[in-house]
Amino acid sequence: MVLLRELRSRGYTGSISLLRAFVHPHRRRRVPAATRRFETAPGEQAQGDWGLVTYTTPTGQIAQLWVFVMVGSWSRALDVEFVPRADVATFIRCHLHAVEAVGGVGTVMVTAS
């Protein structure tokens, strides 16, 4: 619209659709964001990580709990567990619970560092 307004001030009498058709081949193409996708075989990989959830109790207090999430890379089977601590013993226990919940363990277990 800005270009049309500027051209009209200089005597252009054509339509906006004609101007768009002329400009279209000269516009810069948008470069899509790079995404690297990979596929895994069934049971090959699962990913797990911690998160911290903040919530308000019924009495109005602000509280926090750790949450462990594991998802199967192929099946997208998901297990979520809320725990009071994020220590090594809890991490191992959460992994064992998740493996039991989804019915198996991936060959590779990926966690964030």
N, C-alpha and C positions, 0 to 999 in steps of 0.2 A: 504494500500500500504506500509506503514511503517513496519507493521508486516511481510508482505511478503518479503520485502527487508531484514529484520533482519533474518528471517528464511532461506532465500536463502544463506545468508552469512555463515550460519551454516550447509549448505548441503541439505536443503529442495529442492526437485525437482518436487513437485506437482504443480497443477494449482491454480490460484487465486480463481476459482469457487469452488474447493474442500476445500480450506482454508475457504472461506466464509461460506460454508455449515457446516463446523465443528464449527466455531466460533458463528454462528447465535444463537443457543439455550443458549449460555452463556452470551450474551449481556444483559446489564441492560435495562429494559423497560422504555420508557419515560412516565412519569406521566403527564397526561393531566392537564392543568390549571383548577382549580375549577371554575365552573360557576353555579350559582344558578338561575334557570329560574322559573318564575312564570307566570301564565296566569290570566287574569282578564276577567270578563264577559263584554258584550257590555254595555257601559255607566257607568261602575263601577268606573273607575279611569282615570284621566288625569294628566300629569306632566308638570310643567312650571318652567322656570328659565331665568335668565338674562345672557347676554353675552356682551362683549364690542368689537366693530368692529372698526378697524383702516383702513382708506382708504386715497387715494390721490385724491384731487379735480382736476378738469380740469386745474386749474391755478398752480398746483404743490404743494399746501399746504397739510400738513398732518392733517387730522381731525378724530374725533371719534364720534360714535353714540352708544347708548345702543340699544340692541336688546332683545326683549322678545319673547320667543319661548314656545308654548304649544303644546303638542302632546297627542292624545288619546291613552291610553295604549292598548286597544283592536283594535281599528280601524286604528290606526296610522295617523288619521286625524291631519293635522299640520296647525298651524297658526303662522306667524312670523310678528312682528311689530317693526319698528325702531323708537326710541324716543330720545329726547335730554337729558332727565333726568331719573334716576332710583330711584325715591322717592316713598313713599307709595301711594300717589294719582295716580301716573302713573301706578304703579303696579296693583292697583284695576281696573283702566280704561282698561289696557291691558287684564286683565282677562275677563272683560265684553265683550270686542271686540272679544276675542278668542272664548268665549262661543257662541256668536252670529254667528261667522264665521263658526264654525264646527257644529252648529245646536243643541247644548245642553251642559249640564254641567255634569261632572262626579260626582258620589256620593262622591268620595274622590278626593281631589286636592292635589297633592304632589309637593312640591317645595324644592329646596336645602336650607340648612340653612347656 
